[in-house]
Amino acid sequence: MHRYKFVLYRPLQFLPVLFGISVITFILVRLIPGDPARVLLGTRATPTAIAKIRAQYGLDEPLWLQYFYFLENLGRGEMGKSILYKIDVLKLIATRIEPTLALVLVSVLLAVLIAVPMAALAARNQGGVPDHAVRVVSTLGIGFPPFWLALMLIILFSVKLGVFPVSGYGNSPGDKLWHLALPGLTVALSLSTA
């Protein structure tokens, strides 16, 4: 019976976490310097236009009411429009899901292909030179920040050798896989040596 109680109460414990995340997100967005109405209007920012935009988006309301509008819109899946891309944020996120999932899959696959043979080598030669070599490689891997490793791999394989593309996602499945090889390797090296 105890397990069922845990399963029933665990989602309820998630509610305060979601509330905290929503408050922190709302506050961080409000702390961004500049006036959102001025950013939206750009060079057409007259005092009348700014007041109209502020009223349209509820920016002239008290902060606590803005937070409830934020929660209401979030509950409906309305995240607004991207200022940079000029499209709905939800549509923008949806376009980025495929590359993100592909990168995760490639990274996990490469991490397994790196970590399992290293672990097997270390386990077969426990206390020997291969075991110590794997331990040294793992220790060095923990010491290198992933962003630095990514930059070094880009400089070596993309800029110097020209083997992999520097950026992009590609069009065909093979091209996409080729574009994912270097970032996937970076994440895999970070995962497999940790």
KASULUR-V321530 format. One record per backbone hydrogen bond with DSSP energy under -1.0 kcal/mol. CO is the residue of the C=O (numbers start at 1). NH is the residue of the N-H. E is the energy in kcal/mol with one decimal. If there is no record, write none. Layout:
co-><CO	CO>
nh-><NH	NH>
e-><E	E>
This chain:
co-><1	2	3	4	5	6	9	14	15	16	17	18	19	20	21	22	23	24	25	26	27	35	36	37	38	41	44	46	47	48	49	50	51	52	53	54	54	58	62	63	64	65	66	67	68	69	70	71	72	73	80	82	87	88	89	90	91	96	97	98	99	100	101	102	103	104	105	106	107	108	109	110	111	112	114	115	116	117	118	119	120	121	125	128	129	130	131	132	133	134	135	136	137	138	139	140	145	146	147	148	149	150	151	152	153	154	154	155	156	157	157	172	173	174	175	176	180	181	182	183	184	185	186	187	188	189>
nh-><5	6	7	8	9	10	13	18	19	20	21	22	23	24	25	26	27	28	29	30	31	39	40	41	42	44	46	50	51	52	53	54	55	56	57	59	60	61	66	67	68	69	70	71	72	73	74	75	76	78	89	86	82	92	93	94	95	100	101	102	103	104	105	106	107	108	109	110	111	112	113	114	115	116	118	119	120	121	122	123	124	125	128	132	133	134	135	136	137	138	139	140	141	142	143	144	149	150	151	152	153	154	155	156	157	158	159	160	161	163	164	176	177	178	179	180	184	185	186	187	188	189	190	191	192	193>
e-><-1.9	-2.0	-2.3	-2.0	-2.5	-2.2	-1.5	-2.4	-2.6	-2.6	-2.6	-2.5	-2.3	-2.6	-2.7	-2.5	-2.6	-2.8	-2.3	-1.9	-1.5	-2.1	-2.5	-2.0	-2.4	-1.7	-1.5	-2.7	-2.1	-2.1	-2.4	-2.6	-2.1	-2.5	-2.3	-2.1	-1.1	-1.2	-2.1	-2.0	-1.5	-2.2	-2.4	-2.4	-2.5	-2.8	-2.3	-2.4	-1.3	-2.8	-2.8	-1.7	-3.3	-2.1	-2.7	-2.2	-1.7	-1.5	-2.9	-2.5	-2.3	-2.3	-2.6	-2.6	-2.5	-2.6	-2.4	-2.5	-2.5	-2.4	-2.3	-1.5	-3.3	-2.1	-1.4	-2.8	-2.7	-2.6	-2.3	-2.5	-2.5	-1.4	-2.7	-2.1	-2.7	-2.5	-2.0	-2.4	-2.6	-2.5	-2.3	-2.7	-2.5	-1.9	-1.4	-1.2	-2.3	-2.6	-2.0	-2.5	-2.5	-2.4	-2.6	-2.5	-2.9	-1.8	-2.3	-2.7	-2.3	-2.4	-1.4	-2.8	-2.2	-2.1	-2.3	-1.7	-2.5	-2.3	-2.1	-2.3	-2.6	-2.7	-1.8	-2.6	-3.2	-1.3>
